[in-house]
Amino acid sequence: MLQLQTVAKAATNTRLAVALASSKSEIIEAQRLRYQVFAEEQGARLQTGRAGIDEDRFDAYCDHLIVRDLSTDEVVGTYRVLSPQAALAIGGYYSEQEFDLSRLAPLRAGLVEVGRSCIHASYRTGAAIGLLWSGLARYMREGGYSHVVGCASISMADGGHAAANLYRRLGAAHLSPREYRVFPRCHLPFGALADHGECYVPPLIKGYLRLGAYICGEPAWDPDFNTADLLMLLSMARMDSRYGRHYLRGDVRAA
């Protein structure tokens, strides 16, 4: 099990720690943060059974990475992680609701899915997401897993133009080999939406690409979150050497 690891942010001297949630109450803390970010801040229509909580049927099968501010004891970042064994138990990956993953079948034995990544608005300076990446890297190494897959979202608040422009910009340079292509179930007509305007690369996508991840094909539209989602695939063997050493050098200790 991952243990706590602290870091200091020079500007505020805030001490943060990353760990796997070890109790139901810690998972609820993560789910409250998700609701705050996705529903209250971003306006997502969440299918949830409890007020102020973002939860679905996958949560019970996932491990939940959390980043905690040790000075306030508040959970300020989270990432949920679905192992291949858990995916088999629940009958598939969350992203299969959005994409046909048939071509990834040869990878499933070592394929970990990540999702619901969010950081509290006051902690989006890089330290919290860096700890989540470190925790995930350790999770992969300790489990002997080979690939990470997950949806990276782009806002559709402008009707989809930014998402289409971003895919046009990034797709050519970072598209996966054909054997790893996936196919959206709800297709985004990016050809009609692209208008060659400026586009902002969300931090999560930027982080994936820095680590050497592939974009596995055209974006899918998620109507509940009103986002265009790109499926990202990261091979641990392909991870960029400089960033790989940073995240895998043992910053997050295992018990």
C-alpha positions as CSV (number, residue, x, y, z in Angstrom):
1,M,0.0,0.0,0.0
2,L,1.3,3.5,-0.8
3,Q,2.3,5.5,2.2
4,L,2.3,9.3,2.6
5,Q,5.0,11.4,1.0
6,T,5.3,15.1,1.8
7,V,6.6,17.9,-0.4
8,A,6.9,21.6,0.2
9,K,5.6,24.4,-2.1
10,A,8.2,27.1,-1.7
11,A,5.7,30.0,-2.1
12,T,3.5,28.9,0.8
13,N,5.4,26.2,2.5
14,T,2.3,24.0,2.3
15,R,3.0,20.4,3.0
16,L,1.2,17.9,0.8
17,A,1.0,14.1,0.9
18,V,-0.1,11.4,-1.5
19,A,-1.6,8.0,-0.6
20,L,-4.1,5.5,-1.6
21,A,-7.4,6.0,0.3
22,S,-7.5,3.5,3.1
23,S,-11.1,3.9,4.3
24,K,-14.6,4.6,3.1
25,S,-14.4,8.1,4.7
26,E,-11.3,9.0,2.7
27,I,-13.0,7.8,-0.5
28,I,-16.0,10.1,0.4
29,E,-13.6,13.0,0.8
30,A,-12.3,12.4,-2.7
31,Q,-15.9,12.1,-4.0
32,R,-16.8,15.4,-2.4
33,L,-13.8,17.1,-4.1
34,R,-14.9,15.6,-7.4
35,Y,-18.4,16.9,-7.0
36,Q,-17.1,20.4,-6.1
37,V,-14.8,20.5,-9.2
38,F,-17.0,18.7,-11.8
39,A,-20.5,19.8,-10.8
40,E,-20.2,23.1,-8.9
41,E,-17.2,24.5,-10.8
42,Q,-17.6,23.0,-14.3
43,G,-21.3,22.4,-14.4
44,A,-21.3,18.6,-15.1
45,R,-24.6,16.7,-14.8
46,L,-23.5,13.9,-12.5
47,Q,-25.6,10.8,-12.0
48,T,-25.2,10.5,-8.3
49,G,-27.3,9.1,-5.5
50,R,-26.1,11.4,-2.7
51,A,-26.1,15.2,-2.6
52,G,-22.6,16.7,-2.8
53,I,-21.0,13.4,-3.8
54,D,-19.7,12.3,-7.2
55,E,-20.0,8.5,-7.3
56,D,-20.8,5.8,-9.8
57,R,-20.7,2.0,-10.0
58,F,-17.0,2.0,-10.8
59,D,-15.9,3.6,-7.5
60,A,-16.3,0.5,-5.4
61,Y,-13.9,-1.4,-7.7
62,C,-11.3,1.4,-8.0
63,D,-8.3,2.4,-5.9
64,H,-8.4,6.1,-5.1
65,L,-5.2,8.2,-5.0
66,I,-5.6,11.3,-2.8
67,V,-3.4,14.3,-2.1
68,R,-3.9,15.8,1.3
69,D,-2.8,19.2,2.7
70,L,-1.3,18.2,6.0
71,S,-1.8,21.7,7.5
72,T,-5.6,21.6,7.0
73,D,-6.1,17.8,6.7
74,E,-8.1,18.6,3.5
75,V,-8.1,16.3,0.4
76,V,-7.1,18.7,-2.4
77,G,-6.4,16.2,-5.3
78,T,-7.6,12.8,-6.4
79,Y,-7.3,10.3,-9.2
80,R,-9.2,7.0,-9.3
81,V,-7.4,3.9,-10.6
82,L,-9.0,0.7,-12.0
83,S,-6.6,-2.2,-12.2
84,P,-7.0,-4.9,-14.9
85,Q,-8.2,-7.4,-12.3
86,A,-10.9,-5.0,-11.1
87,A,-11.9,-4.1,-14.7
88,L,-12.4,-7.9,-15.3
89,A,-14.5,-8.1,-12.1
90,I,-16.8,-5.2,-13.1
91,G,-17.0,-6.2,-16.7
92,G,-14.9,-3.6,-18.4
93,Y,-13.3,-0.2,-18.2
94,Y,-15.1,3.1,-17.6
95,S,-13.8,4.5,-20.9
96,E,-15.6,1.6,-22.8
97,Q,-18.8,3.6,-22.3
98,E,-17.3,6.2,-24.6
99,F,-15.0,4.2,-26.9
100,D,-14.7,0.8,-28.6
101,L,-11.4,-0.5,-27.1
102,S,-11.3,-3.7,-29.1
103,R,-7.8,-3.0,-30.4
104,L,-6.4,-2.7,-26.9
105,A,-7.4,-6.3,-26.1
106,P,-3.8,-7.5,-26.2
107,L,-2.8,-5.0,-23.5
108,R,-5.6,-5.8,-21.0
109,A,-3.6,-8.0,-18.7
110,G,-1.4,-5.0,-17.8
111,L,-3.7,-2.1,-18.6
112,V,-4.6,0.2,-15.7
113,E,-7.3,2.8,-16.3
114,V,-7.2,6.2,-14.6
115,G,-10.0,8.8,-14.4
116,R,-11.8,11.5,-12.4
117,S,-8.6,13.5,-12.0
118,C,-9.2,16.8,-10.2
119,I,-7.4,19.3,-8.1
120,H,-8.9,21.9,-5.8
121,A,-8.8,25.3,-7.4
122,S,-6.4,26.7,-4.8
123,Y,-3.8,24.0,-5.5
124,R,-3.3,24.1,-9.2
125,T,0.3,25.1,-9.2
126,G,1.8,21.8,-10.2
127,A,2.7,20.2,-6.8
128,A,-0.5,18.4,-6.3
129,I,-0.7,16.9,-9.8
130,G,3.0,16.0,-9.6
131,L,2.3,14.0,-6.5
132,L,-0.6,12.2,-8.2
133,W,1.6,11.3,-11.1
134,S,4.3,10.0,-8.6
135,G,1.7,7.9,-6.8
136,L,0.4,6.5,-10.0
137,A,3.9,5.7,-11.2
138,R,4.6,3.8,-8.0
139,Y,1.2,2.0,-8.3
140,M,2.2,0.8,-11.8
141,R,5.6,-0.3,-10.7
142,E,4.5,-2.1,-7.6
143,G,1.7,-3.9,-9.5
144,G,3.9,-4.8,-12.5
145,Y,1.5,-3.1,-14.9
146,S,2.6,-2.0,-18.4
147,H,0.2,0.6,-19.7
148,V,-2.1,3.4,-18.4
149,V,-5.2,4.4,-20.3
150,G,-7.6,7.2,-19.5
151,C,-9.8,9.9,-20.9
152,A,-8.5,13.5,-21.0
153,S,-11.2,16.1,-21.3
154,I,-11.5,19.3,-23.2
155,S,-14.3,21.8,-22.5
156,M,-17.1,22.1,-25.0
157,A,-18.3,25.4,-23.6
158,D,-17.5,27.1,-26.9
159,G,-19.5,24.5,-28.9
160,G,-16.5,22.3,-29.5
161,H,-14.3,24.5,-31.6
162,A,-11.4,24.5,-29.1
163,A,-11.6,20.7,-28.8
164,A,-11.6,20.3,-32.6
165,N,-8.7,22.7,-33.0
166,L,-6.7,20.9,-30.3
167,Y,-7.2,17.5,-31.9
168,R,-6.2,18.9,-35.3
169,R,-3.1,20.4,-33.7
170,L,-2.0,17.4,-31.6
171,G,-3.3,14.4,-33.5
172,A,-0.7,14.4,-36.3
173,A,2.2,14.4,-33.9
174,H,0.9,12.2,-31.1
175,L,-1.5,9.7,-32.7
176,S,-1.0,6.1,-31.7
177,P,0.0,3.3,-34.1
178,R,-3.1,1.9,-35.9
179,E,-3.1,-1.3,-33.8
180,Y,-4.0,0.9,-30.7
181,R,-6.7,3.0,-32.3
182,V,-10.0,3.3,-30.5
183,F,-13.4,4.5,-31.9
184,P,-15.8,7.0,-30.2
185,R,-19.3,5.8,-29.6
186,C,-20.6,9.4,-29.7
187,H,-18.6,11.0,-32.5
188,L,-17.5,14.6,-32.3
189,P,-17.6,16.2,-35.8
190,F,-14.2,17.8,-35.4
191,G,-13.8,18.4,-39.1
192,A,-16.8,20.7,-39.2
193,L,-16.0,22.4,-35.9
194,A,-12.3,23.1,-36.5
195,D,-11.9,26.8,-37.3
196,H,-8.1,27.1,-37.0
197,G,-8.5,29.3,-33.9
198,E,-6.1,29.3,-30.9
199,C,-6.4,26.4,-28.6
200,Y,-5.3,25.8,-25.0
201,V,-3.7,22.5,-24.0
202,P,-5.2,21.3,-20.7
203,P,-2.6,20.5,-18.1
204,L,-3.6,16.8,-17.9
205,I,-3.2,16.3,-21.7
206,K,0.1,18.2,-21.5
207,G,1.3,16.0,-18.7
208,Y,0.4,12.8,-20.7
209,L,2.2,14.0,-23.8
210,R,5.3,14.9,-21.8
211,L,5.5,11.4,-20.6
212,G,5.2,10.0,-24.1
213,A,1.6,9.1,-24.2
214,Y,-0.3,8.5,-27.5
215,I,-3.7,9.9,-28.5
216,C,-5.6,6.8,-29.6
217,G,-7.9,8.4,-32.1
218,E,-10.7,10.9,-32.6
219,P,-12.4,12.6,-29.6
220,A,-15.7,11.4,-28.2
221,W,-18.4,13.7,-26.8
222,D,-19.4,13.2,-23.2
223,P,-22.8,15.0,-22.9
224,D,-23.0,14.7,-19.1
225,F,-19.7,16.5,-18.6
226,N,-20.1,18.5,-21.8
227,T,-16.5,17.7,-22.8
228,A,-14.7,16.2,-25.7
229,D,-12.6,13.3,-24.5
230,L,-9.4,12.0,-25.9
231,L,-8.3,8.5,-25.0
232,M,-4.7,8.6,-23.9
233,L,-2.4,5.6,-23.8
234,L,0.9,5.6,-21.9
235,S,3.4,2.8,-22.1
236,M,5.6,2.6,-19.0
237,A,8.4,1.5,-21.3
238,R,7.9,4.5,-23.6
239,M,7.9,7.1,-20.8
240,D,10.2,9.9,-21.4
241,S,13.5,9.2,-19.6
242,R,13.8,12.5,-17.7
243,Y,10.2,12.5,-16.5
244,G,10.3,8.8,-15.9
245,R,13.2,9.1,-13.5
246,H,11.4,12.0,-11.8
247,Y,8.3,10.0,-11.1
248,L,9.8,6.5,-10.7
249,R,12.8,7.3,-8.5
250,G,11.0,6.3,-5.3
251,D,9.5,9.6,-4.2
252,V,6.4,7.7,-3.1
253,R,7.4,4.8,-0.8
254,A,5.6,1.5,-0.7
255,A,4.9,-0.4,2.5
